[in-house]
Amino acid sequence: MLSFVYTIVRREILLATRRRGDWLTAQFFFVIVASLFPLGIGAEPETLRAIGPGVVWVAALLAALLSLDRLFADDHRDGALEQLMLAPYPHALLAFGKALAHWIVSGLPLIVIAPVLGLQFGLPPEALLALIASLALGTPVLSLLGGIGAALTLGLRGGGVLLALLILPFYVPVLIFGAGAVGGALAGTGAEANLSLLGALLALTLPLAPWACAQALNVSLE
């Protein structure tokens, strides 16, 4: 089973390297959105420091959402998804491999870029560490939950808009706890409580989201 997941992840990463424009678009979007706020609001340090955690997290959330509609769509279009579903392994492993690959391609670069963007908002070192930790715990949840929405809207006309409407309400707790962790570090109250809640969300979605995504794939392909 681990070799099957590894094969899925390796395949997705190889495909992403051949279509660099698709995943680079999300990274550029993240950088541009987070960088426009300091330009539009001004250079007041206190204001930038107050809005920084929320801005970076909203930009990361939207960047992750930007590439979700292609999670299963390309394989569904060329028939590869049906062949993968015929493999003698649980469909949840396929969903987990897809979500893991999406996080590696789209979520992991956000964690690397975020501290640089945090410096634009004057975040101190402890807040930057909280930002990295919150993104490391929160972005996998975004990929896992996003896989369910991508499977439910597979093959539908205007699926990208419907996907956003379905998934964004479930992203709200991740956004609140992620920005709250950085805000707690800034306020001096600590980020541990919000990071613990993010960890609990990850522990909950890790086993349940691939199973739900597999059920959604079965429904969409019938």
C-alpha positions in Angstrom: 0.0 0.0 0.0 2.9 2.4 0.8 4.4 1.7 -2.6 1.0 2.5 -4.3 0.9 5.9 -2.4 4.5 6.5 -3.3 3.8 5.8 -7.0 0.8 8.2 -6.9 2.8 11.0 -5.3 5.8 10.5 -7.6 3.5 10.5 -10.6 1.8 13.7 -9.5 5.1 15.5 -8.8 6.5 14.5 -12.2 3.4 15.8 -13.9 3.6 19.0 -12.0 7.2 19.5 -13.1 6.1 19.2 -16.7 3.3 21.8 -16.1 5.2 24.3 -14.0 2.9 27.1 -15.0 0.0 25.5 -13.2 1.6 25.3 -9.7 3.8 28.4 -10.1 0.6 30.4 -10.7 -0.5 29.7 -7.1 2.8 30.7 -5.6 2.9 34.0 -7.6 -0.7 34.6 -6.5 0.3 34.1 -2.9 3.2 36.5 -3.1 1.3 39.1 -5.0 -1.8 39.1 -2.8 0.3 39.3 0.4 2.5 42.0 -1.0 -0.3 44.3 -2.2 -1.7 44.9 1.3 1.4 46.8 2.6 1.4 48.9 -0.6 -2.3 49.7 -0.2 -2.5 50.3 3.5 0.8 52.2 4.0 3.9 51.8 6.0 2.5 52.2 9.6 4.3 49.4 11.5 1.6 48.8 14.1 -1.1 48.4 11.5 0.9 46.1 9.3 1.9 44.0 12.3 -1.8 43.7 13.3 -3.1 42.6 9.9 -0.1 40.6 8.9 -1.2 37.1 10.2 -4.6 37.3 8.7 -3.4 38.6 5.3 -0.8 35.9 5.0 -3.2 33.2 6.0 -6.0 34.4 3.7 -3.5 34.6 0.8 -2.2 31.0 1.6 -5.8 29.7 1.7 -6.7 31.2 -1.6 -3.5 30.0 -3.2 -4.2 26.5 -2.1 -7.8 26.7 -3.4 -6.5 28.0 -6.8 -5.0 24.7 -7.8 -7.6 22.3 -6.4 -9.9 22.1 -9.4 -7.2 20.3 -11.3 -6.6 17.7 -8.6 -8.7 15.0 -10.4 -9.9 16.9 -13.5 -6.9 16.1 -15.8 -6.9 12.4 -15.0 -10.6 12.3 -15.4 -10.4 13.9 -18.8 -7.9 11.5 -20.3 -9.3 8.4 -18.6 -6.3 7.8 -16.2 -8.5 8.3 -13.1 -10.7 5.3 -14.0 -7.6 3.1 -14.5 -6.2 4.2 -11.1 -9.5 3.4 -9.5 -9.3 -0.1 -10.8 -6.0 -0.7 -8.9 -6.4 -3.5 -6.2 -6.0 -1.0 -3.4 -8.5 1.0 -1.3 -9.6 4.2 -3.1 -8.8 6.1 0.0 -5.1 5.5 -0.7 -5.5 7.1 -4.1 -7.2 10.1 -2.5 -4.5 10.4 0.2 -1.7 10.2 -2.4 -3.4 12.9 -4.5 -3.8 15.2 -1.4 -0.2 14.5 -0.3 1.1 15.4 -3.7 -1.0 18.6 -3.8 0.4 19.6 -0.5 4.0 18.9 -1.6 3.6 20.9 -4.8 1.3 23.7 -3.5 1.4 23.8 0.3 5.1 23.2 1.1 6.3 26.2 -1.0 3.9 28.4 0.9 5.6 27.4 4.1 9.0 28.4 2.6 7.8 31.7 1.2 5.7 32.8 4.2 8.5 34.0 6.5 9.8 36.3 3.8 6.3 37.8 3.3 5.9 38.0 7.1 9.0 40.3 7.2 7.0 42.8 5.1 4.5 43.1 7.9 7.3 43.6 10.6 6.5 40.3 12.3 9.1 39.5 15.0 11.0 36.1 15.1 8.6 34.4 17.5 5.6 35.3 15.3 7.4 34.1 12.2 8.0 30.8 13.9 4.4 30.6 14.8 3.5 31.4 11.2 5.7 28.5 9.9 4.3 26.1 12.5 0.6 27.1 11.8 1.1 26.7 8.0 2.9 23.4 8.5 -0.2 22.1 10.4 -2.9 23.9 8.5 -1.9 23.5 4.8 -2.2 19.7 4.9 -5.7 20.1 6.2 -6.5 22.5 3.3 -5.3 19.9 0.8 -7.2 17.0 2.5 -10.5 18.9 2.7 -10.0 20.3 -0.8 -9.7 16.8 -2.2 -13.3 16.1 -1.0 -14.6 19.2 -2.8 -12.6 18.4 -6.0 -14.0 14.9 -6.0 -17.6 16.2 -5.5 -17.4 18.7 -8.3 -15.6 16.4 -10.7 -16.9 16.7 -14.3 -19.4 19.5 -13.4 -19.6 22.6 -15.5 -18.4 25.6 -13.5 -16.9 23.2 -11.0 -14.3 25.7 -9.9 -16.8 28.2 -8.5 -18.9 25.4 -6.9 -15.7 24.0 -5.4 -15.0 27.3 -3.7 -18.5 27.6 -2.4 -18.4 24.1 -0.9 -14.9 24.2 0.6 -14.5 27.7 1.9 -16.8 27.2 4.9 -14.7 24.2 6.0 -11.6 26.3 5.6 -12.7 28.9 8.1 -11.6 27.1 11.3 -8.2 26.5 9.8 -7.9 30.2 9.0 -9.1 31.3 12.4 -6.7 29.0 14.3 -3.8 29.6 12.0 -4.0 33.4 12.2 -4.8 33.1 15.9 -1.6 31.3 16.5 0.5 34.1 15.0 -1.7 36.7 16.8 -1.1 34.9 20.1 2.6 35.0 19.5 2.4 38.7 18.8 0.3 39.4 21.8 2.6 37.4 24.1 -0.1 35.0 25.1 1.5 32.1 23.2 0.6 30.2 20.1 0.3 26.8 21.7 -3.5 26.7 22.1 -4.2 27.5 18.5 -1.5 25.2 17.3 -2.9 22.4 19.3 -6.3 23.0 17.7 -4.7 22.9 14.3 -3.0 19.6 15.2 -6.4 18.2 16.3 -7.9 19.2 13.0 -5.1 17.5 11.1 -5.4 14.4 13.2 -9.1 14.3 12.5 -9.0 15.0 8.8 -6.0 12.7 8.1 -7.9 9.4 8.4 -11.4 10.7 7.5 -10.9 13.0 4.6 -9.3 10.4 2.2 -12.2 8.0 3.0 -14.8 10.8 2.3 -12.9 11.8 -0.9 -13.0 8.2 -2.1 -16.7 8.0 -1.6 -17.2 11.2 -3.5 -15.0 9.9 -6.4 -17.2 6.8 -6.6 -20.3 8.9 -6.8 -18.9 11.3 -9.4 -17.7 8.4 -11.6 -20.9 6.5 -11.6 
